[in-house]
C-alpha cells in the first residue's frame, strides 16, 4: 500500500472518530395499541399542544413519543421547540448569574427536564441543528455533572454549590430523578463517564437497596412511595437500551404489585395513609397509583402477579388517567380482566406493613398495622399504629384531615402516646421495630409487635408490646408496657366522626370502641378542629383518649354498619 493511501485511510479514521457516536435511547413501544381509546386520548393531548394549546404538564417527551409512534415530523418539531424553550430559559438565567430552573429544589426536577432534552436530542436528531445540539449538550452535561458534584456545582463559571441531598440515598425519590437525568443523557450522548457511573455505582446501590425491602413497597410510605413509578420506568429504559433486567434482579418490583393491591381499601378508591401525604392529604387513588402498577405489570416475569395486577387495574376508581400529562403512561397494557387475588393477609416486613381484609368484595373490612423500619424523612412516628376501613374510614390517622398532610407526630396516629412532664415522648428515626404475624382463615390475623426500639432507649419508655387480633370483622388491640419515672401512657384512636362516650364504651359513627382493660380507664374526646392554628389546619376529625393504664390496655373495635356487615357491595 502506498503512503498516500495510508494517509487517506488515517484521515478517514480520524474523521469517523471525530463524529458524535450516539447510543440510541432504545425504548420498545411495540406494545402500544394505536387503535385503542387510550392512544386516541394521548394523541388528542399532544395534538392540542401542536395546535398551540398545550395542556398542563405537557412535555417534549409526549411529542417525541407521538413522533416515534406516528413518524409525523410535526411532532418531532414540536418536541424540539419545547426543549429549545427550556434551554433558552436556562441560558438566560445563567447569563444573569442565576441558577436555571433545572437546579431548583435541590435538582428534584432534573430527571424529567433532562430526560425531555435527551430523548428529543436522540429521537428527533434530524430536526435539530449542529449549533443547537452543542448548546443542549453543554447545558445537559453541566446539569448532570452538578448533581453528582454538589460542592463544586457551577453555572456559567459561577459557583452554585448545593447540599447534595439524597445523592447517596437509593431509598429517596430525589435519587430516582438524579438517575433518570444521568441515564437518559448518558444514553443519548454515549457518555461513558455517566454510563459507567450508573453501571458500577448508582444502579447497583439501587438494586441492592430495594432487594432488602422484603414484600415490596417503599420505606417513604404510600405518598412518596409513588415515586417508584419513575423507578420502574427506569428499569424498562435500562433493559431496552442495555439488555440488563433490573426489574427482575430481585423480588421488589413483583412484590410491590402485591403491596399496592393489598394497601388498597376494599372500595378501591383509596390506599393506606402511610407517611407524608403531601400531594393530597387523603390518599385517594390517582394516576400515579395506576402508572406504578402498569409499569410493574409490564416488566414482572411472575404470571400470578401480572394476573393480580390486571384484576386491580380493571377495578380501581381511576381507569382512564385523570390528568392529560399522564395519558402516555396509560398506553401500557392493563391485561385482561381476571379473578381476584387469593391471599387476604399480606405482611411486608421491609416496610413494616401488615394488611388484612375479610374478602376482596367492596363490603370487606380492612386493616393496616405498622411495625418495622423507621428510616426515611417522609416516614411518620406511627410504629404500632393501625387503620380500620369498612365502606369508609373507621379509625385512621388524623394526618389525612390536615391541610399539609405531613403531620408526623405520635399524637396524630393510633398508637400509645407516652408523655413525661407534660411533653410527648417522640419515636426516633433510624430505628426498627419488629412484628411477628400468624395468619388465620378468612383474613383473620394475629400479630405481635415489639415497639420498644422506636423510642431509642428513651428512659420514659421502658418497653412497649402491642398485640392485635383481627377476626370476624372485629379488631382487638392489647398493649403491655413499662413506664419510666414520671411517665404516662394514653391509648389513642383517631376517628372521622365524634366519639359519643358512655362509660368505657364510645360510638364513633359505625365504629364501636369498647375498653376491656383496665377496669378503671377513663375516656375523653378531642375535637381536632380546635387545634387549628398558624402551623396547621385540621379540617375535621376527633381523637378518643383512653387513660388510666399503668401497665397495659385492651381495646376492642367493631363495626355496627349493618349494610356493610351484611355483605352489601357498594360497587
Number of C-alpha atoms within 10 A of each C-alpha: 5 6 8 9 10 11 11 11 12 12 12 12 11 11 10 11 10 9 8 9 12 14 15 16 25 18 13 12 12 8 10 16 15 14 8 10 12 21 20 15 18 21 21 14 24 29 18 13 19 16 8 10 12 15 15 11 10 18 21 28 24 23 28 28 23 23 21 15 17 13 12 11 16 17 25 26 20 24 29 26 16 19 23 19 11 20 24 14 14 20 20 13 16 17 13 11 16 18 20 20 16 21 20 11 12 16 22 20 19 27 26 20 24 28 23 25 30 28 25 29 27 22 20 21 14 11 16 17 10 9 9 13 16 11 16 21 19 11 22 25 19 14 26 24 16 21 27 16 16 17 14 13 21 21 22 16 9 12 14 17 15 18 11 16 16 16 19 14 16 20 21 22 20 22 23 27 25 24 26 25 26 31 29 27 29 26 24 24 23 18 17 12 10 23 19 13 17 18 14 11 12 22 19 14 17 20 17 13 14 20 17 15 23 18 24 24 29 27 26 24 21 23 26 20 21 21 21 25 20 20 22 24 21 21 21 24 21 22 18 15 16 12 10 15 15 19 25 16 12 17 18 25 29 26 21 24 26 24 23 22 24 27 25 23 31 27 23 21 15 19 22 27 24 28 26 26 24 17 12 15 20 21 21 18 17 18 21 20 26 26 26 24 28 26 27 27 28 19 20 19 13 13 11 12 19 25 20 21 29 22 20 26 25 15 14 20 18 18 14 16 21 12 13 20 18 20 24 22 21 21 23 20 17 22 17 13 15 14 11 15 18 9 14 20 24 22 24 20 22 20 25 25 27 25 25 27 28 21 19 19 17 18 23 24 30 29 25 24 23 26 28 26 23 25 17 17 14 21 24 24 22 26 32 30 23 25 23 27 22 24 21 15 17 24 24 25 32 28 26 26 22 24 19 18 24 19 24 21 16 23 23 25 27 25 24 27 21 23 19 17 11 10 9 17 22 18 24 18 18 13 16 21 19 20 22 14 17 12 17 13 11 15 23 20 23 16 18 19 22 20 24 24 23 28 24 16 12 16 14 21 24 15 19 21 18 24 19 22 18 24 19 13 18 15 22 19 18 18 22 15 19 18 19 15 12 10 20 24 26 21 23 23 26 29 24 21 19 19 25 16 16 10 12 18 17 21 19 21 16 16 22 19 23 18 23 17 17 18 12 13 18 16 21 14 18 15 15 20 16 12 13 14 9 6 8 15 17 21 15 18 22 24 26 24 18 22 20 18 21 15 14 20 25 20 20 19 21 20 22 14 14 10 12 17 16 10 12 14 14 12 9
